[in-house]
Amino acid sequence: MNKLIPVFAIAFSALSGGVTAQEINGCGLSEADFTPALKKQMEGQWTIHLGPGERTAKVGTTVTSLPLPDGNSEIVPILLDEDRLIAHFSLLGDQELAPLGEDIKLEGVRGELARRPDVAANARVMLDHAGLGQVPACDPGDMLRIGFRRSLKSVSTGKENEFTYEIYLLNENLMGGMVKVDEGGGVYAQRLISLKKE
């Protein structure tokens, strides 16, 4: 049994891509760093909190937006299933968290709604510094971006809603980003989200 420990340590080191077992620095991580070892460190019970956002309706050239205050929180278990990182949401069920392609790119919440007096009112914000409880050392564009897209029929309207989660990995205990719910017909809602491991 003891002979296996050095082999495991070498294998873990090779898989980690420079990421230690104790601490992840999200700044500078790329899709190549999304290894089984990093995914393993992300396992656990996470609390996802819906931060501020806006609901937008586009009819022709008319655009109407209403602010959305902070929403609810939910416990989201994240587990490694073979080599897939799976998050379980109460509404959406099991979803694989994977690197996002350029075809999935949310626009961000306006600075004036995102509790960000340090940016212009119309600047687009991707991270909720207040919800995260810290200011990352780098911009979201320099972090590993993961998430998913999923369509689900609304119980109230019977229409398909498209959910898009865009999440940035800050460290092994903290993630942030956005969720967009597209209801179709030019109506959608966007919120900042923060995720903290229990």
Disulfide bonds with the S-S distance in Angstrom:
Cys27-Cys138 2.12
